[in-house]
Structure formats: C-alpha cells, structure tokens
C-alpha cells in the first residue's frame, strides 16, 4: 500500500490520513464481522450447530446436498454477506456432511455457491444498488424481479450439488 501510494504521489501523512478515514468508515463492518464470528463460535461450542446439522440430515437424508445451496443463500439473505453466510453455516455443512457421508469440501462449496445466489436478493445489496443508481424507493420492485432469478440459480446449484455428490 505504501509503495502504491508513493508511486501515485501521495505523501506518508496523506496515506495515514486515508488509513484513518478508512478505519472509521469500516468500524461498523468490523464490529459486524466480529459479532458474526462470536455468534458462530457460540453456536458451535454450545452444540447448536451440531443439533441443527443433525436435524437437517435427519429430515432430508440423502437429499440434503440438493438443499445445501439454499442454506448458503439463506445466510446471505439474512446477513447481506457471502463471507458471513460461510462463517455462520460452514460448520453446519460440515456436520451434515459427516452425518450423511458426503464430502465436506463439496458441501462447503455448495454453501458458498448458494451464498452468491442469496446475494441477488439480499436486502442490503438491493439497498446499495438502488442508492448507487438513484432509484431509492424501488427496492420492492427490484426484489420481486430478482427473486425468480435467485431461486432458479439456487435450484440449478442444488441439482448440480446433488448429482455431483
């Protein structure tokens, strides 16, 4: 970062001022990620992830891989972040994989794939997009149009994961 800044002609004090400004801008994001990690850890250590994973494995059995991307999508819809979805539900996917004898890496990839589908309909993403385009107030219209594409994406991902696992 320093070398890039110097190449662009920014002084050392200017770079540190930019670092301070960026740190202040990201404080809510850092707090959110820390809270998600804490929540995920609490859920893991308390056994909640295991219980949820076992319940899902029992309810869906060998068909669980079809539903694995939907779990990732749900995580992104709720949190607005692919990364947060993986933090929240990555351990759950591994627990279910152990229970049904599936590959952990395959279900982790399914979670990430589903998470990108959830990004399509994430309220946070839609709010950012409408703000960037000056279309505030049209979030509901955009969500209605995007839901079909997101569901199709998640359905196709579920079929690929089911067939591949």
Secondary structure, 3 states (H helix, E strand, C coil): CHHHHHHCCCCHHHHHHHHHHHHHHCHHHHHHHHHHHHHHHHHHHHCHHHHHHHHHHHHHHHHHHHHHHHHHHHHHHHHCCHHHHHHHHHHHHHHHHHHHCCCHHHHHHHHHHHHHHHHHHCHHHHHHHHHHCCCCCCHHHHHHHHHHHHHHHHHHHHHHHHHHC
